[in-house]
Amino acid sequence: MPDYRVVPNALNRFNFNNYSPLQKEPDGSLKITLGPTPVAGVPESNWLSTPEGKPFSLTFRTYVPKEIVKTGEWRPAPVVKID
């Protein structure tokens, strides 16, 4: 059974939101990494800790969503596993 509690980490970060100091790529895109350790080449500000060797749950929330979200026309980018 997955454990849905937040993962303690040195950055004391447990989510991303519109106040998070995320760094964009030169082309304006955004890379966010999820894992037990930061990923080389992605700013630490864009990393969210997950438990080592355990499954985790990723939840997206939209508050006062625009029509494109309500109708299902917008979807977040896919999560891609990197090795």
N, CA, C and O atoms as CSV, one atom per row, in Angstrom:
chain,resi,resn,atom,element,x,y,z
A,1,MET,N,N,0.844,-1.174,0.000
A,1,MET,CA,C,0.000,0.000,0.000
A,1,MET,C,C,0.896,1.247,0.000
A,1,MET,O,O,1.813,1.343,0.816
A,2,PRO,N,N,0.640,2.205,-0.909
A,2,PRO,CA,C,1.453,3.428,-0.951
A,2,PRO,C,C,1.287,4.251,0.322
A,2,PRO,O,O,0.232,4.247,0.957
A,3,ASP,N,N,2.347,4.949,0.672
A,3,ASP,CA,C,2.339,5.867,1.810
A,3,ASP,C,C,2.173,7.273,1.236
A,3,ASP,O,O,3.041,7.736,0.495
A,4,TYR,N,N,1.089,7.955,1.558
A,4,TYR,CA,C,0.791,9.252,0.957
A,4,TYR,C,C,1.287,10.443,1.776
A,4,TYR,O,O,0.916,11.584,1.500
A,5,ARG,N,N,2.114,10.186,2.769
A,5,ARG,CA,C,2.647,11.293,3.557
A,5,ARG,C,C,3.756,12.008,2.790
A,5,ARG,O,O,4.362,11.442,1.880
A,6,VAL,N,N,4.010,13.256,3.169
A,6,VAL,CA,C,5.096,14.001,2.532
A,6,VAL,C,C,6.425,13.385,2.921
A,6,VAL,O,O,6.534,12.719,3.950
A,7,VAL,N,N,7.429,13.608,2.096
A,7,VAL,CA,C,8.749,13.028,2.310
A,7,VAL,C,C,9.657,14.077,2.946
A,7,VAL,O,O,9.914,15.118,2.342
A,8,PRO,N,N,10.147,13.813,4.161
A,8,PRO,CA,C,11.086,14.765,4.769
A,8,PRO,C,C,12.300,14.957,3.852
A,8,PRO,O,O,12.795,13.999,3.258
A,9,ASN,N,N,12.767,16.192,3.744
A,9,ASN,CA,C,13.922,16.468,2.891
A,9,ASN,C,C,14.644,17.709,3.384
A,9,ASN,O,O,14.072,18.529,4.102
A,10,ALA,N,N,15.909,17.840,2.994
A,10,ALA,CA,C,16.759,18.939,3.464
A,10,ALA,C,C,16.237,20.312,3.042
A,10,ALA,O,O,16.509,21.306,3.715
A,11,LEU,N,N,15.502,20.377,1.954
A,11,LEU,CA,C,14.979,21.659,1.471
A,11,LEU,C,C,13.670,22.040,2.153
A,11,LEU,O,O,13.190,23.163,1.996
A,12,ASN,N,N,13.091,21.112,2.908
A,12,ASN,CA,C,11.804,21.344,3.558
A,12,ASN,C,C,10.745,21.750,2.529
A,12,ASN,O,O,9.919,22.629,2.777
A,13,ARG,N,N,10.791,21.087,1.369
A,13,ARG,CA,C,9.860,21.376,0.264
A,13,ARG,C,C,8.946,20.167,0.076
A,13,ARG,O,O,9.405,19.026,0.026
A,14,PHE,N,N,7.649,20.437,-0.026
A,14,PHE,CA,C,6.684,19.351,-0.130
A,14,PHE,C,C,5.714,19.510,-1.294
A,14,PHE,O,O,4.886,18.632,-1.537
A,15,ASN,N,N,5.813,20.629,-2.017
A,15,ASN,CA,C,4.953,20.851,-3.180
A,15,ASN,C,C,5.537,21.977,-4.029
A,15,ASN,O,O,6.493,22.647,-3.637
A,16,PHE,N,N,4.946,22.162,-5.181
A,16,PHE,CA,C,5.227,23.326,-6.021
A,16,PHE,C,C,3.926,24.086,-6.163
A,16,PHE,O,O,2.853,23.488,-6.247
A,17,ASN,N,N,4.022,25.405,-6.190
A,17,ASN,CA,C,2.841,26.227,-6.432
A,17,ASN,C,C,3.278,27.515,-7.123
A,17,ASN,O,O,4.435,27.644,-7.523
A,18,ASN,N,N,2.369,28.454,-7.264
A,18,ASN,CA,C,2.701,29.677,-7.997
A,18,ASN,C,C,3.690,30.572,-7.242
A,18,ASN,O,O,4.149,31.572,-7.796
A,19,TYR,N,N,4.027,30.239,-6.000
A,19,TYR,CA,C,5.039,30.981,-5.252
A,19,TYR,C,C,6.404,30.288,-5.285
A,19,TYR,O,O,7.386,30.840,-4.788
A,20,SER,N,N,6.473,29.115,-5.852
A,20,SER,CA,C,7.735,28.377,-5.923
A,20,SER,C,C,8.702,29.071,-6.881
A,20,SER,O,O,8.296,29.506,-7.958
A,21,PRO,N,N,9.982,29.179,-6.498
A,21,PRO,CA,C,10.963,29.861,-7.351
A,21,PRO,C,C,11.501,28.944,-8.456
A,21,PRO,O,O,12.706,28.703,-8.530
A,22,LEU,N,N,10.621,28.441,-9.301
A,22,LEU,CA,C,11.029,27.521,-10.363
A,22,LEU,C,C,11.814,28.267,-11.431
A,22,LEU,O,O,11.501,29.410,-11.764
A,23,GLN,N,N,12.838,27.604,-11.964
A,23,GLN,CA,C,13.673,28.199,-13.010
A,23,GLN,C,C,13.299,27.605,-14.358
A,23,GLN,O,O,13.271,26.385,-14.519
A,24,LYS,N,N,13.015,28.457,-15.313
A,24,LYS,CA,C,12.671,28.010,-16.672
A,24,LYS,C,C,13.930,27.755,-17.489
A,24,LYS,O,O,15.002,28.286,-17.199
A,25,GLU,N,N,13.772,26.938,-18.507
A,25,GLU,CA,C,14.843,26.660,-19.464
A,25,GLU,C,C,14.989,27.879,-20.393
A,25,GLU,O,O,14.077,28.704,-20.459
A,26,PRO,N,N,16.112,28.005,-21.105
A,26,PRO,CA,C,16.300,29.141,-22.012
A,26,PRO,C,C,15.165,29.314,-23.037
A,26,PRO,O,O,14.869,30.434,-23.453
A,27,ASP,N,N,14.533,28.199,-23.440
A,27,ASP,CA,C,13.445,28.301,-24.428
A,27,ASP,C,C,12.089,28.593,-23.784
A,27,ASP,O,O,11.072,28.636,-24.476
A,28,GLY,N,N,12.067,28.796,-22.450
A,28,GLY,CA,C,10.833,29.113,-21.744
A,28,GLY,C,C,10.110,27.908,-21.162
A,28,GLY,O,O,9.141,28.063,-20.419
A,29,SER,N,N,10.579,26.702,-21.496
A,29,SER,CA,C,9.947,25.493,-20.949
A,29,SER,C,C,10.362,25.309,-19.492
A,29,SER,O,O,11.234,26.016,-18.986
A,30,LEU,N,N,9.731,24.359,-18.837
A,30,LEU,CA,C,9.990,24.119,-17.429
A,30,LEU,C,C,10.227,22.640,-17.203
A,30,LEU,O,O,9.400,21.811,-17.582
A,31,LYS,N,N,11.348,22.305,-16.590
A,31,LYS,CA,C,11.647,20.923,-16.212
A,31,LYS,C,C,11.482,20.802,-14.707
A,31,LYS,O,O,12.075,21.557,-13.938
A,32,ILE,N,N,10.669,19.842,-14.303
A,32,ILE,CA,C,10.492,19.538,-12.892
A,32,ILE,C,C,10.910,18.095,-12.703
A,32,ILE,O,O,10.507,17.223,-13.473
A,33,THR,N,N,11.713,17.835,-11.684
A,33,THR,CA,C,12.135,16.468,-11.429
A,33,THR,C,C,11.584,15.990,-10.091
A,33,THR,O,O,11.463,16.754,-9.133
A,34,LEU,N,N,11.258,14.718,-10.060
A,34,LEU,CA,C,10.758,14.052,-8.860
A,34,LEU,C,C,11.655,12.860,-8.612
A,34,LEU,O,O,11.877,12.063,-9.524
A,35,GLY,N,N,12.171,12.716,-7.420
A,35,GLY,CA,C,13.025,11.576,-7.117
A,35,GLY,C,C,13.680,11.735,-5.766
A,35,GLY,O,O,13.578,12.790,-5.140
A,36,PRO,N,N,14.356,10.691,-5.310
A,36,PRO,CA,C,14.996,10.750,-3.999
A,36,PRO,C,C,16.200,11.688,-3.941
A,36,PRO,O,O,16.595,12.122,-2.859
A,37,THR,N,N,16.785,12.003,-5.099
A,37,THR,CA,C,17.926,12.928,-5.159
A,37,THR,C,C,17.746,13.853,-6.356
A,37,THR,O,O,17.064,13.497,-7.317
A,38,PRO,N,N,18.351,15.039,-6.307
A,38,PRO,CA,C,18.267,15.951,-7.459
A,38,PRO,C,C,18.878,15.318,-8.708
A,38,PRO,O,O,19.703,14.409,-8.615
A,39,VAL,N,N,18.471,15.803,-9.856
A,39,VAL,CA,C,18.961,15.307,-11.140
A,39,VAL,C,C,19.932,16.328,-11.724
A,39,VAL,O,O,19.632,17.521,-11.772
A,40,ALA,N,N,21.092,15.857,-12.165
A,40,ALA,CA,C,22.092,16.737,-12.777
A,40,ALA,C,C,21.495,17.428,-13.992
A,40,ALA,O,O,20.807,16.803,-14.798
A,41,GLY,N,N,21.762,18.718,-14.117
A,41,GLY,CA,C,21.289,19.471,-15.264
A,41,GLY,C,C,19.933,20.122,-15.059
A,41,GLY,O,O,19.468,20.862,-15.925
A,42,VAL,N,N,19.290,19.860,-13.926
A,42,VAL,CA,C,18.008,20.489,-13.600
A,42,VAL,C,C,18.211,21.253,-12.293
A,42,VAL,O,O,18.725,20.689,-11.327
A,43,PRO,N,N,17.817,22.525,-12.246
A,43,PRO,CA,C,18.033,23.296,-11.021
A,43,PRO,C,C,17.402,22.629,-9.795
A,43,PRO,O,O,16.312,22.065,-9.883
A,44,GLU,N,N,18.089,22.694,-8.657
A,44,GLU,CA,C,17.560,22.105,-7.434
A,44,GLU,C,C,16.211,22.718,-7.057
A,44,GLU,O,O,15.387,22.067,-6.412
A,45,SER,N,N,15.989,23.970,-7.460
A,45,SER,CA,C,14.710,24.630,-7.167
A,45,SER,C,C,13.540,23.932,-7.866
A,45,SER,O,O,12.385,24.130,-7.490
A,46,ASN,N,N,13.835,23.123,-8.873
A,46,ASN,CA,C,12.798,22.421,-9.646
A,46,ASN,C,C,12.691,20.949,-9.257
A,46,ASN,O,O,12.093,20.158,-9.985
A,47,TRP,N,N,13.262,20.580,-8.124
A,47,TRP,CA,C,13.269,19.187,-7.662
A,47,TRP,C,C,12.341,19.009,-6.470
A,47,TRP,O,O,12.340,19.818,-5.542
A,48,LEU,N,N,11.558,17.948,-6.506
A,48,LEU,CA,C,10.690,17.575,-5.393
A,48,LEU,C,C,11.075,16.168,-4.961
A,48,LEU,O,O,11.104,15.248,-5.779
A,49,SER,N,N,11.367,16.003,-3.689
A,49,SER,CA,C,11.834,14.728,-3.162
A,49,SER,C,C,10.726,13.677,-3.126
A,49,SER,O,O,9.578,13.978,-2.799
A,50,THR,N,N,11.088,12.441,-3.466
A,50,THR,CA,C,10.197,11.285,-3.343
A,50,THR,C,C,10.927,10.225,-2.520
A,50,THR,O,O,12.148,10.289,-2.377
A,51,PRO,N,N,10.201,9.259,-1.981
A,51,PRO,CA,C,10.867,8.251,-1.155
A,51,PRO,C,C,11.773,7.339,-1.979
A,51,PRO,O,O,11.449,6.985,-3.112
A,52,GLU,N,N,12.891,6.971,-1.404
A,52,GLU,CA,C,13.844,6.061,-2.052
A,52,GLU,C,C,13.238,4.663,-2.163
A,52,GLU,O,O,12.863,4.069,-1.152
A,53,GLY,N,N,13.141,4.136,-3.382
A,53,GLY,CA,C,12.705,2.762,-3.607
A,53,GLY,C,C,11.256,2.457,-3.287
A,53,GLY,O,O,10.883,1.291,-3.160
A,54,LYS,N,N,10.432,3.491,-3.154
A,54,LYS,CA,C,9.017,3.277,-2.826
A,54,LYS,C,C,8.149,4.016,-3.844
A,54,LYS,O,O,8.589,5.006,-4.428
A,55,PRO,N,N,6.916,3.541,-4.060
A,55,PRO,CA,C,6.022,4.269,-4.960
A,55,PRO,C,C,5.585,5.590,-4.324
A,55,PRO,O,O,5.673,5.770,-3.110
A,56,PHE,N,N,5.118,6.497,-5.163
A,56,PHE,CA,C,4.605,7.767,-4.653
A,56,PHE,C,C,3.394,8.168,-5.484
A,56,PHE,O,O,3.161,7.633,-6.568
A,57,SER,N,N,2.647,9.094,-4.972
A,57,SER,CA,C,1.451,9.582,-5.654
A,57,SER,C,C,1.684,11.030,-6.051
A,57,SER,O,O,2.139,11.835,-5.238
A,58,LEU,N,N,1.379,11.362,-7.283
A,58,LEU,CA,C,1.531,12.722,-7.789
A,58,LEU,C,C,0.137,13.295,-8.005
A,58,LEU,O,O,-0.669,12.713,-8.730
A,59,THR,N,N,-0.149,14.420,-7.388
A,59,THR,CA,C,-1.472,15.039,-7.478
A,59,THR,C,C,-1.355,16.430,-8.068
A,59,THR,O,O,-0.517,17.223,-7.637
A,60,PHE,N,N,-2.188,16.730,-9.049
A,60,PHE,CA,C,-2.273,18.071,-9.617
A,60,PHE,C,C,-3.574,18.693,-9.148
A,60,PHE,O,O,-4.627,18.057,-9.184
A,61,ARG,N,N,-3.496,19.926,-8.713
A,61,ARG,CA,C,-4.702,20.652,-8.323
A,61,ARG,C,C,-4.777,21.930,-9.124
A,61,ARG,O,O,-3.759,22.573,-9.383
A,62,THR,N,N,-5.969,22.294,-9.512
A,62,THR,CA,C,-6.190,23.589,-10.152
A,62,THR,C,C,-7.264,24.307,-9.352
A,62,THR,O,O,-8.339,23.760,-9.106
A,63,TYR,N,N,-6.971,25.517,-8.954
A,63,TYR,CA,C,-7.917,26.334,-8.200
A,63,TYR,C,C,-8.482,27.386,-9.141
A,63,TYR,O,O,-7.728,28.100,-9.802
A,64,VAL,N,N,-9.778,27.484,-9.202
A,64,VAL,CA,C,-10.475,28.385,-10.110
A,64,VAL,C,C,-9.944,28.152,-11.531
A,64,VAL,O,O,-9.401,29.058,-12.162
A,65,PRO,N,N,-10.114,26.926,-12.013
A,65,PRO,CA,C,-9.560,26.592,-13.328
A,65,PRO,C,C,-10.241,27.334,-14.464
A,65,PRO,O,O,-11.419,27.683,-14.390
A,66,LYS,N,N,-9.480,27.562,-15.499
A,66,LYS,CA,C,-10.023,28.163,-16.716
A,66,LYS,C,C,-10.850,27.126,-17.453
A,66,LYS,O,O,-10.775,25.934,-17.156
A,67,GLU,N,N,-11.621,27.571,-18.392
A,67,GLU,CA,C,-12.529,26.690,-19.141
A,67,GLU,C,C,-11.784,25.533,-19.805
A,67,GLU,O,O,-12.295,24.414,-19.849
A,68,ILE,N,N,-10.594,25.788,-20.317
A,68,ILE,CA,C,-9.821,24.747,-20.998
A,68,ILE,C,C,-9.512,23.576,-20.057
A,68,ILE,O,O,-9.424,22.430,-20.500
A,69,VAL,N,N,-9.350,23.861,-18.766
A,69,VAL,CA,C,-9.116,22.808,-17.782
A,69,VAL,C,C,-10.423,22.082,-17.484
A,69,VAL,O,O,-10.456,20.853,-17.418
A,70,LYS,N,N,-11.483,22.833,-17.306
A,70,LYS,CA,C,-12.790,22.251,-16.983
A,70,LYS,C,C,-13.283,21.298,-18.068
A,70,LYS,O,O,-13.915,20.284,-17.769
A,71,THR,N,N,-12.996,21.622,-19.319
A,71,THR,CA,C,-13.482,20.790,-20.433
A,71,THR,C,C,-12.545,19.635,-20.771
A,71,THR,O,O,-12.854,18.814,-21.634
A,72,GLY,N,N,-11.403,19.573,-20.093
A,72,GLY,CA,C,-10.468,18.485,-20.356
A,72,GLY,C,C,-9.590,18.708,-21.566
A,72,GLY,O,O,-8.907,17.785,-22.011
A,73,GLU,N,N,-9.592,19.918,-22.111
A,73,GLU,CA,C,-8.748,20.217,-23.276
A,73,GLU,C,C,-7.293,20.430,-22.879
A,73,GLU,O,O,-6.399,20.254,-23.706
A,74,TRP,N,N,-7.041,20.805,-21.632
A,74,TRP,CA,C,-5.679,20.977,-21.128
A,74,TRP,C,C,-5.322,19.785,-20.260
A,74,TRP,O,O,-6.135,19.311,-19.466
A,75,ARG,N,N,-4.120,19.318,-20.416
A,75,ARG,CA,C,-3.591,18.247,-19.577
A,75,ARG,C,C,-2.158,18.596,-19.221
A,75,ARG,O,O,-1.449,19.203,-20.022
A,76,PRO,N,N,-1.724,18.216,-18.023
A,76,PRO,CA,C,-0.314,18.454,-17.702
A,76,PRO,C,C,0.572,17.590,-18.598
A,76,PRO,O,O,0.139,16.570,-19.134
A,77,ALA,N,N,1.799,18.019,-18.741
A,77,ALA,CA,C,2.755,17.227,-19.533
A,77,ALA,C,C,2.918,15.846,-18.910
A,77,ALA,O,O,2.771,15.696,-17.697
A,78,PRO,N,N,3.216,14.846,-19.717
A,78,PRO,CA,C,3.381,13.498,-19.174
A,78,PRO,C,C,4.608,13.402,-18.264
A,78,PRO,O,O,5.591,14.122,-18.435
A,79,VAL,N,N,4.522,12.508,-17.312
A,79,VAL,CA,C,5.658,12.198,-16.450
A,79,VAL,C,C,6.510,11.169,-17.177
A,79,VAL,O,O,6.005,10.131,-17.606
A,80,VAL,N,N,7.808,11.455,-17.316
A,80,VAL,CA,C,8.713,10.597,-18.056
A,80,VAL,C,C,9.807,10.114,-17.117
A,80,VAL,O,O,10.469,10.923,-16.467
A,81,LYS,N,N,9.998,8.830,-17.042
A,81,LYS,CA,C,11.054,8.267,-16.198
A,81,LYS,C,C,12.399,8.430,-16.902
A,81,LYS,O,O,12.544,8.110,-18.081
A,82,ILE,N,N,13.376,8.933,-16.155
A,82,ILE,CA,C,14.733,9.041,-16.685
A,82,ILE,C,C,15.645,8.183,-15.826
A,82,ILE,O,O,15.435,8.051,-14.620
A,83,ASP,N,N,16.631,7.617,-16.435
A,83,ASP,CA,C,17.563,6.757,-15.703
A,83,ASP,C,C,18.894,7.428,-15.510
A,83,ASP,O,O,19.799,6.845,-14.913
